[in-house]
Amino acid sequence: MPVEDIIIRRVMHGHIEKEKAGCITSYKSSHDGINVSLIVFDYSYKAGTIGYEEAGYLKRIFRYRPEEKEIIYIVLRSGGARIDDGPLSLEELASAISELARPHKHKVIVTIVDGVAAGGGALITYLSDIKIASSDRGAIFIHGPKIYKNISGVDVDITEFGGAQVHSEETGIINFTYDNEDDIAVLIGKLHEFMVHSLTRERFSYDIEKDDYAIVRCCGKCSGKLLLKLMADNGFTLELNRGVGDEVSTSLCYIGGWPTAFIGIDSTVNDGRIGLKALLKIKNLVRLARNLDIPIVYLCDSPGILDTPDSEKSRLISVFVDTLIEASKHRYKSATIVIGGCYGPSYILTSSLSLVSSIIFLWRDAKVGVLSPRDAYNIGFKRRDGDPDIYEQWFIERYTNIGLGEHGERIKEIDVEDTKIELIKWLSSVYTGQ
């Protein structure tokens, strides 16, 4: 069954309006006060290329209407801009893409790459909130293998050049992949239900009496993914970009019945040091949470940023700043749980009360500081004992958790077993305003 038929059956209800513009067929319906649109590209019509007519139609669809709540699904099979239409098609396509790139609170765009997404199709995919690709048919690139060969003289396979595996495991552009009809049907069903609950601000069915709020400390290092499983209702999570930048997990979940975006730093991977791909994951989830208008929970146990090759350092700094800017726009709906150590750049990125978070929950023995004790030891900060463990203990006692009391109730020390109940109280206050 084609992907578009699965989407129509799973998420569109009542009267469905159908419209056609060149290679694009669109379907529209409305339920629960949310407008749902499906845009389908027909590759058999001029290779699904985007001409002047199609670009103008996309511009109208992408235009942000703040008074409306919208979910837009795009099934993409497109060769990019249409050469026959000349510069006019490029100008109209650029105008459509500029509409897509604007902030769009209460509007979520989900693109499913079910074939080739070239040129403008690749840009539409990149700028969408949620990106899904067929593991065997999906391919994303600006210029395809033929142009690459003409320039370099090298033959490349389309799947190696821009296939779903490349963009899910290496570039991180694709959030989810699917192998068959059942995979995409289940994924769309779960995503749509979550987005509807988020946009309607409706609490998911949740039995408080059956939840004992038990959060147990892991043996040794804590795993962000394990803690999320313990906190998420029924262990339900939708993890985005699994398998890339694994020191950070980014997920959609329900906590106490409330839709929540969860960013967990996993100290069992790279000691929790955040690398470039992990930063991109954080940036993407923060943007999605902003458009869904749902709270973000950061879980921090990180000594700082991952050491990267010189060739990546300038981009790492750029992405770090971009991520901070995105996070600062959503800080009044963000909370942080510090479960271990949270130092330097990691503190600024996940915990800063000035930039990122409205409240910080500190586990009883959690530590916050400018430098991690091990980093301070390695650079010879102030003094150096022969035994690094002795030095680190001295450093912790002298240089961590300084001045936290000045923030008053915005920093709250909690017991491990109370983590979920405190989090639910905060989430309820965000959603109800009480």
N, C-alpha and C positions, 0 to 999 in steps of 0.2 A: 504494500500500500504506500503511495507517495506520502512524503512527510506532511504536505499541506492538508491532505485528507485526515491524517491523524490529528493535526492541530484543530481542524474544524470540528471533528468529533469530540475532542477532549475539552476544548475551552470556549467554543462559541455556542451561544444559546439563543433561543427565540428567533426573531426575524433577522435574516442575514442579507445585507445589501451587497451586490456584486457589481464591480466596475472594471473597465479595461482601458489601459493606456499603452499602446504599442506592445512591448514584450511583457508588460506588467498586468497581472490580474489581482485585484484587491477584494477583500471580503471584510465587512464591518458588522459588528453586533454590539449590544450593550447589555450588561447585567450588573446588579449590585452597585449601580452608580458609576461603573467603570466602562469606558469605551474600549473595545477590543478590536484591533485591526490585524489583518493578515495580508502581507504583500508577497506575491509569488512571481518570480522571474522565470520566463519560459525560454530556455536555452535554444529550443528549436526555431525560435523567431529571431533571426539575425544574431545568433549566439548570445542572446540575452543582453545585448549591448544597450547602453543607456543613451538614447538620443535626446533631442530637445524636448519632445513631448513627455517622455518618461521622467526626465530630470525635473521638469516643471511640476509634474504630479508628485514626485517625491518631496519637492520643496514644500508643497501644501501639506503633505502628510507629516513631515518632520517639524513643521512650524509649532512652536510652543504656545499652548493655550493654558495659562495658569489657572483658569477657573475649572478646568476639566482634569479628570484622572484617566490616564490612558496606558494600555499595554499594547505594544506594536510588535508583532512577529514578522520577520522577513525571512523567506526561504530563498536563498541566493544561489543563482546559477548564472553568472554574468561575465562576459568578456571585457567589461569596462566601458569606457566612453565610445560612442559610435563615430567612426572616422567619417562616414558619409555626411554627417550633419555639420562637420567643420567646427570652427571656434565657438559657434553659438551653443552647441551642445556642451562644450567644455565649460563655458561661462555659466550656463544654467545648472550644470552639475556641481560646479564650485559653490554656487549659491545654495543648492540643496544641502551640500556637506556643511556649509557654514551654519545652517539651521540646526543640523544634527549635533554640531559641536557646542552649541550653546547649553548652559545649565538648564535642566528641565525637571524640576521637582514635581513629583507625582506623575511622572511620565517615564515608562521603562521600555527600552527597545531591546528586543531579543533577536539576534540574527543566527540563523541556522545555515551553515555553508554546506549545501548538499551537492556541490559540483565545483566548478571553477569560480573563484572570486578574484578577478583580475582588475588592475587599475583602480577606477572609481569604486568597484565592488570591494576591493581590499580596504579602501578608506572607510566605506560604510561599515564594514565588519569591525575595523579597529575602533571606531567611534561609538559602537553600540555598547550598551550596558552589560549585556550577557552575550557571550560568543560561544556557539556550539558548532561542531563540525563532524561530518561523517568520517569515520576512521579510514575508509578506503576510497571515498569519492571526493572528499573535501580537499581543496588546494587554494592557497591564498598567496598572491604575489602582485607586485606593481607591473613588472615586465616579465613575461614568461620565458620558458626554457629556450624557445626559438630565438628570441632577441638576445638572450644571454650567449647563445652559441655564436650568433653573428658577431657579437662584440669580442668574445673571448676565444672562440674556436673550440670550446669544450662542450661535449654533450652531457646534459644532466637529466636525470629522471625527474618527472614532475612531482612525485611524492617526496623525493629527497630535496627538491628545490623549494617546495612550499607546501608540503602535505600536512595533514592534520597532526601527525606525530611531531613534526618539526615545530609547529606552532603551539602545541600543547606542552611539550617537554623541554624545548630550547628557548623559544622567544617568549612563551607564556601568554601569547595573544588569545589563544583558545582556552576557555574556561572548562568546557566539557566536550568529550567525544562520545560517539555512539557507534555500535557495530551493526545493529539491526533494528527492525520496527519496534520490537518490544522495549529495547533500551530507550529509544527516543520517546515512546509513548509514556513510559514510567517517568522519565526525566521531566517532560513537559507537564505532566500531571502534577508532580510535586512542586515544580517551580511556580506554576500558575496559581496553585492553592496558596503558596507562601506569599506571592506578590499581591493577591487579592486581600489576604489578611493584613498585609502591610499597608496597602493603600486605603483600606477601609478602617484601619486602626482597630480591628476587631481581635479580641483575645481568643486564641485557639482553645478548644476544649481541653481543660486541665483540671485534674482532681488533686487538690492540695492535700487532702487527707492521705492519699496514697504515696506522697512524696515525703521522705524523711529528711530531705536536704543533706543527705550524707555525702560529704566530700572527704575522702581519705588521702592522707599524704602518701605519695608514691615512695617506693624504696629508692634511696639515692636521688638521682636527678629526676625532676618532674617532667612529664611529657605534656605539652600543651594540648595535643589531640586527646590524650586520655582524660585530662581534666574536663575538656569540653564534653566528651562522651558522658562523664559523670554528672555534669551540670545540665546538659540539654535534655529537654523532656523526652522520655522514652528513648534516649540515645540517638534521636533523629538529628542528622546534620546533612547539609548539602555542601560538600567541600569543593571549592573552586580551585582550579589549577593544581590538582593533585599531581605530585611527582616532579614539580619544579620549585626551586627555592624552599626546600622542605624544612628549613629552620623556622619558617613561619607557616602556620596553617590559616587559611581564610575560609570561613564557612557562614552559611545561613542556617539559623536554628530557631527553635522556640525555647525560651527560658521562662518558666512559670506561665506558659501560654502566650507570652508576648513575642512577636517576631523580632529577631535580634541578629545583627551582624557581629561575628566573633572573629577576632584576630588574636591568635595564640602563638607566642614565641616558644619554640621547643628547644630547651637547653640540652636535649639529647643529641641534637644535630648541630655540628660546628660550635658547640658550647653555647648555642643561642645567639651567636654573632650574626647580624643581619647583612646579607649580601644584596647585590643589585637586583636579581630576579625576585627575591623576597620583597624588596622595596616596591617593585612594580605591582606585585600582588596586593600589598597593602593599599597602594594608591588606587587600584582598580576597585577594591571592595569599599573603600571610603566613598568613592564617587557613586557607586551603586547604592550604598546606604543613604547617601544624601538625596538621590533621586526617589528612592522608596520612602524617604523620610522616616527611617527607623533608627533606633539607638545602636551605637557601637560599643562593644565591650572589648577592651585590650587586656590581654593576659601577658605580663612581662616577667621574664627571668633571663636577662641578657646583659653581658658585660660591655656591649657596644657593637660597633660595625665590623663586618668581616674584612680582613685584609684582602685587597684585590690587586690584580696586575696593574701596572702603571697605565696601560692602555684603557682601563675601565674607570680609573679613579675620577676623572673629570665628569664622566657620565653619572657615576655613583653620587657625586655631590649634587649634580643637577637634579637627579631623580629624588634625592633626599629632600631638597628644598621644595620641589613640586609636590611631594607627598605631604610635607608639613603644611603647605598652603591649602591643599585639599582638606586635610584634617582640621585645620583651624576654622574652616567654614562650618564645621559640624560639631564644634567642641561642647556646645550646650546640651548635646544629646550623646555624650561619650563618657564612659567610665573606665577606670583602669584597676586591675587587680595585680598588685605586685606580690609574686609568690616566692621570689628568691632574691636575686640581686638585680637592680635596675640602674645602669650607670651611663653617664655621658650622653652620647647621641641617642642611645636607646631610650633614656629617660625623656629627652626632648621629644622624640618621635611618638612615644606611647603614653607618657604620663604628665607632660607639662601642663600645669593648671592654667598657665597663661595662653598656651597655644592649642592644646589637644583635648584635654580632659576637664570635665566639670567636677569630678570627685575621684579620689584615689582610695581604694581599700588596700590596706597593708596587712599581710599575714604577720603574725606576732614576731617572727624573726627575720622578716624581710628587710633588705638594706637598699638605700638610695644614696647615690653619691656622684661626684663629678668624674671620678676614675674608679674602675674596678680595682680591688686590692692586688690582683695579679698583674694588671697593666702598670699599676704604680710601682710594684716591685721591679718589673722588667725595665722601666725607664729610670730606676734609681731615685724615686721621689723622696725628698727630705732625708731619709736615712735608709740603710740597708743592713738587715741582720743576715747572718749566714744561713739561717733556716727560713725559707720563704713562708712556711706556715706561721712561724712566730711573727714575722714581719706583717703578714696579712691580717692577723688578729689585732696587732697594734694599730694598723691602718684603719680597720673597721671601727675600732673603739674611738678613734680620734677624728675620722673624716667622713663618716656616713651618718645619714638621718639628721643632718645639722639643720636647725631652724624649721623643722616641719610643723611644729606647734603654731607657728605664725599664720598658718592657713586655716586654723580653726576647724570647723566641721567638714571642710572640704577634703581633709585627710582623716581617714577613720581606720583605726587598728582593729582587726577582727580575728576571731579564732577560725581555724581552717574549716571546722565543721559548720560554721555559720555562713560560709561564703555564699551559698545559693540563696538562703533566705534574705540576706542583706541585698543581694543583687536583684531579687524579685521586688523587694520594697522600692529600690531605686527605679527599676523599669516601670513599675506601676505608677510612680510619681511622674515619670516622663510622659507616659501615655494618657494619664487621667488629669495631670496638672495639679494633683493634690499632694 
